[in-house]
């Protein structure tokens, strides 16, 4: 009986410590409120889920706007109109996947907007961030190999980290 009582006390104390820590974090909002407009660029793969979860956590603490963005890469040298039906099919598939990702993330509450643009990924994400007053870009990043870290130079996450007009958070 005494052992059971001690376990119960430890459990209650653990719950109280967690509740106190959460309350303290929520009352200390300068860092949380500095991000009011978050952008999550996605290639529609499952790696996006982790980045979206992190962004949703930041957005919910600050009651911020969260946008999930996909860029349909256009083919250089080809007229858009020539490939309009192809691009339309890509957009339809992309919208379905974006809606799936957003719906799954909305399960935790909060609003998530979705957007699709055409062009070249890095340029379009940068333009979207500028045009929509983005405070923070949250994106998934592939893990780098410690033996060859230079392999990450030139990736989308590397370019956005350098060129973005706002803070960038890479989620691994």
MARDRENKE-414255 format. One record per residue (C-alpha): residue in three letters; z, x, y. Coordinates in steps of 0.02 Angstrom, whole numbers. Each point is the difference from the previous one (the first is absolute). Layout:
+------+--------+--------+--------+
! code !     up !   east !  north !
+------+--------+--------+--------+
!  ALA !      Z !      X !      Y !
...
+------+--------+--------+--------+
This chain:
+------+--------+--------+--------+
! code !     up !   east !  north !
+------+--------+--------+--------+
!  UNK !      0 !      0 !      0 !
!  UNK !     46 !    141 !    121 !
!  UNK !   -162 !     94 !    -36 !
!  UNK !   -100 !   -158 !     31 !
!  UNK !     91 !    -25 !    165 !
!  UNK !    -41 !    178 !     56 !
!  UNK !   -184 !    -26 !    -41 !
!  UNK !      0 !   -161 !    100 !
!  UNK !     81 !     87 !    149 !
!  UNK !   -129 !    141 !     -8 !
!  UNK !   -141 !   -127 !     -9 !
!  UNK !     66 !    -98 !    150 !
!  UNK !     23 !    160 !    100 !
!  UNK !   -177 !     55 !    -41 !
!  UNK !    -69 !   -168 !     58 !
!  UNK !    101 !     10 !    161 !
!  UNK !    -60 !    178 !     36 !
!  UNK !   -181 !    -56 !    -24 !
!  UNK !     24 !   -152 !    113 !
!  UNK !     84 !    105 !    134 !
!  UNK !   -139 !    131 !     -7 !
!  UNK !   -135 !   -133 !     15 !
!  UNK !     88 !    -83 !    146 !
!  UNK !     20 !    167 !     88 !
!  UNK !   -185 !     39 !    -26 !
!  UNK !    -53 !   -169 !     68 !
!  UNK !    114 !     15 !    152 !
!  UNK !    -74 !    171 !     39 !
!  UNK !   -176 !    -56 !     43 !
!  UNK !    -77 !    127 !    122 !
!  UNK !   -102 !     82 !   -138 !
!  UNK !    -42 !   -165 !    -82 !
!  UNK !    -55 !    -90 !    158 !
!  UNK !   -110 !    141 !     60 !
!  UNK !   -130 !    -57 !   -127 !
!  UNK !    -62 !   -173 !     47 !
!  UNK !   -179 !     10 !    -62 !
!  UNK !    -28 !     80 !   -170 !
!  UNK !   -167 !     36 !    -82 !
!  UNK !    -24 !     31 !   -186 !
!  UNK !   -176 !     62 !    -39 !
!  UNK !    -47 !    -30 !   -181 !
!  UNK !   -133 !     50 !   -124 !
!  UNK !     54 !   -154 !   -101 !
!  UNK !     76 !    103 !   -141 !
!  UNK !    175 !    -24 !    -69 !
!  UNK !     59 !    151 !    102 !
!  UNK !      0 !   -118 !    149 !
!  UNK !    145 !   -100 !    -72 !
!  UNK !    126 !    138 !     31 !
!  UNK !    -59 !     29 !    179 !
!  UNK !      0 !   -187 !     32 !
!  UNK !    177 !    -17 !    -66 !
!  UNK !     60 !    139 !    116 !
!  UNK !    -91 !    -77 !    149 !
!  UNK !     69 !   -173 !    -40 !
!  UNK !    176 !     73 !     -3 !
!  UNK !    -25 !     76 !    172 !
!  UNK !    -84 !   -156 !     69 !
!  UNK !    133 !   -120 !    -63 !
!  UNK !    140 !    101 !     78 !
!  UNK !    -88 !     -3 !    168 !
!  UNK !    -89 !   -169 !    -13 !
!  UNK !   -162 !     95 !     25 !
!  UNK !   -180 !    -47 !    -31 !
!  UNK !    -77 !     74 !   -157 !
!  UNK !   -187 !     12 !    -32 !
!  UNK !    -83 !     50 !   -163 !
!  UNK !   -170 !     77 !     42 !
!  UNK !   -148 !     40 !   -111 !
!  UNK !   -154 !     92 !     59 !
!  UNK !   -163 !    -34 !    -90 !
!  UNK !    -91 !    165 !      9 !
!  UNK !   -176 !    -22 !     64 !
!  UNK !   -144 !    102 !    -65 !
!  UNK !    -61 !    126 !    128 !
!  UNK !   -185 !    -10 !     40 !
!  UNK !    -20 !   -179 !    -64 !
!  UNK !    -16 !   -149 !    115 !
!  UNK !    147 !   -119 !    -19 !
!  UNK !   -117 !   -150 !    -12 !
!  UNK !    -93 !     78 !   -147 !
!  UNK !    160 !      1 !   -100 !
!  UNK !     83 !   -155 !     73 !
!  UNK !     11 !    -94 !   -165 !
!  UNK !     74 !    155 !    -85 !
!  UNK !    129 !     20 !    138 !
!  UNK !     41 !   -186 !     -9 !
!  UNK !     39 !     15 !   -186 !
!  UNK !    111 !    151 !     36 !
!  UNK !     88 !    -97 !    136 !
!  UNK !     31 !   -149 !   -115 !
!  UNK !     77 !    113 !   -133 !
!  UNK !    100 !     95 !    129 !
!  UNK !     68 !   -160 !     77 !
!  UNK !     56 !    -62 !   -172 !
!  UNK !     92 !    163 !    -34 !
!  UNK !     76 !      5 !    175 !
!  UNK !     63 !   -177 !    -22 !
!  UNK !     77 !     48 !   -169 !
!  UNK !     89 !    151 !     76 !
!  UNK !     60 !    -99 !    150 !
!  UNK !     60 !   -147 !   -105 !
!  UNK !     99 !    114 !   -114 !
!  UNK !     80 !     88 !    148 !
!  UNK !     35 !   -165 !     90 !
!  UNK !    110 !    -46 !   -146 !
!  UNK !    133 !    102 !     90 !
!  UNK !    -25 !    -99 !    159 !
!  UNK !    -88 !     37 !    162 !
!  UNK !   -176 !    -17 !     66 !
!  UNK !   -139 !    114 !    -55 !
!  UNK !   -170 !    -10 !     82 !
!  UNK !   -157 !     63 !    -87 !
!  UNK !   -153 !     75 !     81 !
!  UNK !   -167 !     69 !    -61 !
!  UNK !   -113 !    109 !    105 !
!  UNK !   -162 !     94 !    -35 !
!  UNK !    -37 !    182 !     35 !
!  UNK !     72 !    169 !    -44 !
!  UNK !    180 !     -7 !    -59 !
!  UNK !     89 !    124 !    111 !
!  UNK !    -94 !    -49 !    158 !
!  UNK !     27 !   -186 !    -31 !
!  UNK !    185 !     18 !    -37 !
!  UNK !     24 !    103 !    158 !
!  UNK !    -99 !   -128 !    103 !
!  UNK !     97 !   -145 !    -75 !
!  UNK !    166 !     87 !     36 !
!  UNK !    -49 !     32 !    181 !
!  UNK !    -75 !   -172 !     30 !
!  UNK !    151 !    -89 !    -72 !
!  UNK !    140 !    104 !     77 !
!  UNK !     62 !     62 !   -169 !
!  UNK !    168 !     89 !      6 !
!  UNK !      1 !     62 !   -180 !
!  UNK !   -131 !     28 !   -134 !
!  UNK !     73 !     -5 !   -176 !
!  UNK !   -116 !     57 !   -138 !
!  UNK !      3 !     58 !   -178 !
!  UNK !    -35 !    183 !    -27 !
!  UNK !    -47 !     82 !   -162 !
!  UNK !    120 !    134 !    -61 !
!  UNK !    -50 !    177 !     42 !
!  UNK !      1 !    142 !   -124 !
!  UNK !    120 !    135 !     57 !
!  UNK !   -116 !    131 !    -74 !
!  UNK !   -146 !    -58 !    108 !
!  UNK !     64 !    -95 !    152 !
!  UNK !   -160 !     34 !     96 !
!  UNK !    -85 !   -131 !   -109 !
!  UNK !     81 !   -133 !    109 !
!  UNK !    -83 !     65 !    158 !
!  UNK !   -136 !   -119 !     55 !
!  UNK !     68 !   -152 !    -91 !
!  UNK !     19 !   -164 !     91 !
!  UNK !    189 !     18 !      9 !
!  UNK !    -16 !    176 !     69 !
!  UNK !   -124 !    -52 !    133 !
!  UNK !    101 !   -153 !     52 !
!  UNK !    158 !    104 !      9 !
!  UNK !    -84 !    116 !    124 !
!  UNK !   -108 !   -121 !    101 !
!  UNK !    100 !   -161 !      6 !
!  UNK !     56 !    -61 !    171 !
!  UNK !    168 !    -50 !    -75 !
!  UNK !    127 !     51 !   -132 !
!  UNK !    -62 !     14 !   -180 !
!  UNK !    106 !    -22 !   -154 !
!  UNK !    -72 !     64 !   -164 !
!  UNK !     70 !    -81 !   -157 !
!  UNK !    -15 !     95 !   -164 !
+------+--------+--------+--------+
